[in-house]
Amino acid sequence: MKTFIYVLRLVPRLRLEKNWTATDDNVVKSHFSYLQELRNDGTLILAGKTDGLDEKTFGIVIFKCESLDEAIAIQRDDPAVKHGIMDAELFPYSIALASFPP
């Protein structure tokens, strides 16, 4: 198994709360459900986001899978990415220390 991380950033339109629509909220709910599924099947190691809603705000998803192609598919299938409310950048990732079993 290999470990990967993708960094998520909201598209600029969504950096202002007034611009959020019900559709955007539903996509975020689907995004969270998707991450829960990854956790439940043993793929997800950790996911979360920084506080705020500006250009510095970001989320991360750390997960394990067999290959780069599979990692690309996992990132691509994230509803937030698929529906264009978040941009994502994927990196191979090595956990050096953890206070929980990866």
Salt bridges, closest charged atoms under 4 A:
ASP24 OD2 - ARG13 NH1 2.94
ASP77 OD1 - ARG76 NE 3.47
ASP78 OD1 - HIS31 ND1 2.75
